């Protein structure tokens, strides 16, 4: 069984969280190169409103300029993760697995599939059926219908089998912020949340508890 540590950073500004992630990521790589064992760690947090770009993102997928967004309380960051543009905000569960997936016997594609599986199992606890959409990462609802919509996004970085960044699951997220971007650079598809699907809020601590257990099962 793969064992990993766990940390909950609570609500944290994105830049501060990214700095902490990079420090851990670089230390893990240095330790692995030196032949030391890596303590894999799963981190949960929420971010203050922020739009982030993946390393190959199309900047035109942000529909307002940085100055306008900053005036409306939304920060903007360029990052080293994969994927395009996305939004993070309050009541969105962000998970950052800092794993050595090489020792887990996983390649990057297998790793992303495993993260998707964690999300699918987590939302199933709420009677929501999430599936994969061909050609896209993340977890979706009603795929191949006019109602197709995304409930969770994934963007990772991996070097020497060491991971950082991760997933964002919309729990009780204020979805109007997604109108400021073309989510994940995908035209014509909507976004949703657990709250929107159920028509009521759910306790974030309950979702965290469920997701943590599903991470343990999937990565066991």
C-alpha positions in Angstrom: 0.0 0.0 0.0 1.3 3.4 -0.9 1.3 5.7 2.1 1.4 9.5 1.9 1.4 12.4 4.3 -1.5 14.8 4.4 -1.6 18.6 4.9 -4.6 21.0 4.8 -3.5 24.6 4.1 -7.0 26.0 4.4 -7.6 29.2 2.5 -4.3 30.4 1.0 -3.4 33.0 -1.5 -2.3 31.3 -4.8 1.2 32.9 -5.0 2.0 31.8 -1.5 0.8 28.2 -2.2 2.7 28.1 -5.4 5.9 29.1 -3.6 5.5 26.4 -1.0 4.8 23.9 -3.7 7.9 24.8 -5.7 10.1 24.5 -2.6 8.7 21.1 -1.8 8.9 20.0 -5.4 12.5 21.1 -5.8 13.5 19.4 -2.5 11.8 16.2 -3.5 13.7 16.1 -6.9 17.0 16.9 -5.2 16.4 14.2 -2.6 15.5 11.7 -5.3 18.7 12.5 -7.3 20.7 12.0 -4.1 19.1 8.6 -3.6 17.0 9.6 -0.6 13.4 8.4 -0.2 10.6 10.8 -0.9 7.8 11.4 1.5 4.8 11.7 -0.8 2.2 14.2 0.5 -1.3 15.1 -0.4 -2.2 18.8 0.1 -5.7 20.3 0.3 -6.5 24.0 0.1 -8.8 26.7 -1.2 -7.6 29.8 -3.0 -8.7 33.4 -3.0 -10.1 34.2 -6.5 -7.4 33.7 -9.1 -7.0 32.9 -12.7 -4.0 30.7 -13.7 -2.4 29.9 -17.0 -0.8 26.6 -17.8 2.6 26.8 -19.5 1.2 26.4 -23.0 -2.1 28.3 -22.5 -3.6 30.7 -25.0 -3.7 34.1 -23.3 -6.7 35.0 -25.4 -8.7 32.6 -23.3 -8.7 35.2 -20.6 -11.6 37.5 -21.7 -10.7 40.5 -19.5 -7.3 42.2 -19.0 -5.3 41.8 -15.8 -6.0 45.3 -14.6 -9.8 44.9 -14.9 -9.6 41.5 -13.1 -7.4 42.9 -10.3 -9.9 45.7 -9.7 -12.6 43.0 -9.4 -10.5 41.1 -6.8 -9.2 38.4 -9.1 -5.4 37.8 -9.3 -3.7 36.3 -12.4 -0.7 34.0 -12.4 1.4 32.2 -15.0 2.3 28.7 -13.8 4.4 25.7 -14.8 1.5 23.2 -14.9 0.1 21.7 -18.0 -3.3 22.7 -19.4 -4.8 26.0 -20.4 -6.5 28.7 -18.3 -8.6 28.0 -15.2 -10.2 29.7 -12.2 -9.7 28.9 -8.5 -11.8 30.4 -5.7 -13.5 30.0 -2.4 -15.4 26.7 -1.8 -13.5 25.0 -4.6 -11.5 22.0 -3.3 -7.9 22.1 -4.7 -5.7 19.0 -4.2 -2.0 19.1 -4.8 -0.5 15.6 -4.7 3.3 15.7 -4.3 3.9 12.1 -5.2 6.8 10.0 -6.5 4.7 8.3 -9.1 7.6 6.3 -10.4 7.8 4.3 -7.2 4.0 3.9 -7.5 4.5 2.2 -10.9 2.6 4.9 -12.8 3.4 7.0 -15.8 2.0 10.5 -16.2 -1.1 9.3 -18.2 -1.8 6.6 -15.6 -1.4 9.2 -12.9 -3.9 11.6 -14.5 -6.3 8.7 -14.9 -6.0 7.9 -11.2 -6.7 11.5 -10.3 -9.8 11.4 -12.5 -10.9 8.2 -10.8 -10.5 9.9 -7.4 -12.8 12.7 -8.5 -15.4 10.3 -10.1 -15.6 8.3 -6.9 -15.8 11.4 -4.7 -18.8 12.9 -6.5 -20.5 9.5 -6.7 -21.0 9.9 -2.9 -23.4 12.7 -3.8 -25.2 10.7 -6.5 -23.4 12.6 -9.3 -22.1 10.5 -12.2 -18.9 11.8 -13.5 -17.1 10.4 -16.5 -14.1 11.2 -18.8 -14.5 13.1 -22.0 -12.4 11.8 -25.0 -9.6 14.2 -25.8 -9.9 16.2 -22.6 -8.7 15.9 -19.0 -10.8 16.4 -16.0 -14.2 15.0 -15.0 -17.4 15.8 -16.9 -21.1 15.3 -16.7 -23.5 14.3 -19.6 -20.7 13.8 -22.1 -21.6 13.9 -25.8 -24.9 15.8 -25.1 -25.7 19.5 -25.4 -25.6 19.6 -21.6 -21.9 18.4 -21.3 -20.2 20.3 -18.5 -17.1 20.1 -16.4 -17.1 19.7 -12.7 -13.3 19.3 -12.0 -10.2 20.4 -13.8 -6.7 18.8 -13.7 -3.3 20.4 -14.4 -0.1 18.8 -13.3 3.7 19.1 -13.5 5.9 16.1 -13.4 9.7 15.8 -13.4 11.8 12.7 -12.6 8.5 11.0 -11.5 7.9 13.8 -8.9 4.5 15.6 -9.2 3.1 19.0 -8.2 -0.1 21.0 -9.0 -3.1 18.8 -9.3 -6.9 19.1 -9.4 -9.7 21.5 -8.6 -13.2 20.3 -7.8 -16.0 22.8 -7.8 -17.9 22.2 -4.6 -19.9 25.3 -3.7 -17.8 27.5 -6.0 -19.2 30.8 -7.3 -19.3 29.8 -11.0 -19.9 33.3 -12.4 -16.1 33.8 -12.3 -15.7 31.3 -15.1 -17.4 33.8 -17.3 -14.1 35.7 -17.2 -12.3 33.0 -19.1 -12.8 30.2 -21.7 -12.4 27.4 -19.1 -9.5 25.2 -20.0 -9.5 26.8 -23.4 -12.5 24.6 -24.4 -15.2 26.5 -26.4 -18.9 25.8 -26.0 -18.8 23.6 -22.9 -20.1 24.7 -19.5 -18.9 24.3 -15.9 -20.8 23.1 -12.9 -20.4 22.3 -9.2 -21.7 19.8 -6.6 -23.9 22.6 -5.3 -25.4 23.4 -8.7 -26.1 19.7 -9.4 -27.8 19.1 -6.0 -29.4 22.6 -5.7 -27.9 23.0 -2.2 -24.5 23.5 -0.6 -22.5 20.7 0.9 -20.0 20.9 3.8 -16.5 21.3 2.4 -15.1 19.3 5.3 -17.3 16.3 4.3 -16.0 16.5 0.7 -12.4 16.7 1.9 -12.9 13.6 4.1 -14.4 11.7 1.2 -11.7 12.7 -1.3 -8.9 11.9 1.1 -10.2 8.4 1.6 -10.7 7.9 -2.2 -7.1 9.1 -2.8 -5.9 6.4 -0.3 -8.0 3.7 -2.1 -7.1 4.6 -5.6 -3.3 5.0 -4.9 -3.1 2.0 -2.6 
